[in-house]
Amino acid sequence: MPESAKVGFISLGCPKNLVDSERILTQLKTEGYEVVPTYDGADLVIVNTCGFIDSAVQESLDTIGEAINENGKVLVTGCLGSKENEIREIHPKVLGITGAHAYEEVLKQVHQHVKKPTHNPFLHLIPDHGVKLTPKHFAYLKISEGCNHRCTFCIIPSMRGDLDSRPVGDVLSEAKRLVNAGVKELLVISQDTSAYGVDIKYKTGFWEGMPVKTRLLALCEKLGEMGVWVRLHYVYPYPHVDDVIPLMAQGKILPYLDIPFQHANPRILKLMKRPGNIEKTLERIHQWRETCPELIIRSTFIVGFPGETEEEFEELLQFLQDAQLDRVGCFKYSAIEGATANDLPDSVPEAIKEQRLARFMAVQAEISTQKLKQRIGKEYQVIIDEIGTDGAIGRTYADAPEVDGVVHLTDEFDVEPGDKIWVQIIHSNEHDIWGVRVED
């Protein structure tokens, strides 16, 4: 391997960014570049940035600065790359900047600054599924780029563009390669998963010689035939999502939906440019649970949005009680450069945002505590993520990696990551559960 063919890589941000990193790394490895884990061992460092909220922007800028100080030759890509002037103002020594999912442009810049190595395909073999940054047993499957929504608190469309659905045959082929490589859980992601195919009018594609519509339901039907867990993230509650719930009830995909509701008051939702009929949302949740009683719903919310009154916040708390969501995350509203919500009047003081966040999480903690208590005595299949000093740690179908709770299996060491075992739940708190292994 030539000395001048070593590249360092830092990936920041969400799972969608992680998939972009995997694609860039796969191409680098395919061309014979060696990816190294240290600054001093690299001839160039690539930083894949996040630019969604202020704290993410600052982390990205700090990481770029660290890479420049430690190595000196730095390329920047990812969401923050759409703000090239801002990056260059702070870090003028950056060699090149590209935006999100700009795979070819990143490789061109690498070629300009690090000589492309002599490629021997027998020495630089890449597995069919490419380079993965997740553990072997689960993987993120990105089905589209961009978003057609214009939520006032979000700048993702300005960074990643409008909805751009991947060909359904390409998505299914990638899924099959991952499963063949040992992946036991596919996490379907995009900016708006339920809008898959809208931009190409649900065009009919082909996979393994068979026609398949570029549509969420058709995609889920095919993924459900692969014999692994399939989990849906970033789903909007459109009416056609109703059609996917029976697949969950039949055990073809996991009964799990990640739906970012964001708020519950109609006026605030309108200001956010989000779907605003909360009564219909509650009715839909009730219908979903009638069809699939085991359904788990995860969501995220924003408190302290400009103009949010105490009464409107109370409506949000009441929605939590009415909806009884299983997993919930919450963020204080923060202004993001370029977001139209910045221009809204009546900003909420920071102290009130903090207070509302604490009250929100206290309500949800009680809901979560009671829901997890209901699992005690029941048996669930658990996928093992890691083996710690006290035993194994895994997840049920109700828990996505890194964002939800876990199952603690104290003194259980006779398992490996990726194993699926049956477990009886014996204890719970507001976030996690504890269990003991039972015979399959």
Secondary structure, DSSP 8 states (H G I E B T S, - for coil): --TT-EEEEEE-SSHHHHHHHHHHHHHHHHTT-EEESSSTT-SEEEEEE--SSHHHHHHHHHHHHHHHHHTS-EEEEEGGGG-HHHHHHH-TT--EE--TT-HHHHHHHHHHHS------TTTS---TT---SS-TTEEEEE-EE--S---TT--HHHHH-S-EE--HHHHHHHHHHHHHTT--EEEEE-SSGGGTTGGGTT-EEEETTEEEESSHHHHHHHHTTSSSEEEE-S----GGGGGGHHHHHTTSS-SEEE---B---HHHHHHHTS---HHHHHHHHHHHHHH-TT-EEEEEEEES-TT--HHHHHHHHHHHHHH--SEEEEEE----TT-GGGG-SS---HHHHHHHHHHHHHHHHHHHHHHHHTTTT-EEEEEEEEE-SSEEEEE-TT--TTTS--EEEET--S--TT-EEEEEEEEE-SS-EEEEE---
